[in-house]
């Protein structure tokens, strides 16, 4: 679990100075120097602020302020993208024009190398991916901020040992160094939240520090793949026999905190309405089943991971 600590030490020892400077550079780049000034960050990072250039005003007017916030969060990487996605669900705290822009945040980043994937397998399993699986595609199907997904095929009998229905699986591999980066970012966010409560009158009553604490707990669960595995297992048990939903099999014997192996399922995103229409799916029925499943999950099973 990540811990959120008051960063009194950062005021004197410049803890995580390089990352803090990077965050400030991006804020200046996208026209948020006024926010930095109002937070009085210069009290803590005078040297850092002197080294940062502020972007000319004419280069900023091409985009709205909400759009620039989204762009800044995307440039700052995984922690800030996730934070923006959380804030997009908080109309009590974020103005409407910002909510719609933050909803556009894409959790998509370049993939990391196969050599790094191999290193994670060696650290987690003591074996290379090709030794663990009959087949392992070195090219990822998709990459996101927390990790990336590779297609693989289980060895003969592995799926039966794990209670699965198929040998075709996907393997979610955690991004190298992501835990340390998130921990640093969360400490900085805790400090910024404290400054907001101290200096910004408009956030009084919203308790930004509590939002950061909630966010930290959420990321702690997301970064540990064994929690995701346990949630899938619980969901599967609760909806066993329900023919309106398919829950992918998971393989605990092959999964760790940084590796998650689950059944490969081919499907269409519910948000891809045009493709669903082209394939002849009953959209009202999909919506009804989805709503019923969510209601049952929350109000019958009390499960809201």
ABEGO torsion letter per residue (X at the ends): XBBBBBAAAAAAAGBGAAAAAAAAAAAAAAGAAAAAAAAGAAAABAAAAAABBBBBAAAAAABBAAAAAAAAAAAAEAAAAAAAAAAAABAAABBAAAAAAAAABBBBBBBBBAAAAAAAAAAAAGBBAAAABABBBABBABBBAABBBBBBBBBBGAAAAAGBABABBBBBBBBBGAAAAAAAAAAAAAAAAAAAAAABAAABGAGAAAAAAAAAAAAAAAABAAAAAAAAAAAAAAABGBAABBBBBBBAAABBAABBBBBBBBBBBAABAAAAAAAGBBAAAAAAAAAAAAAAAAAAAGBBX
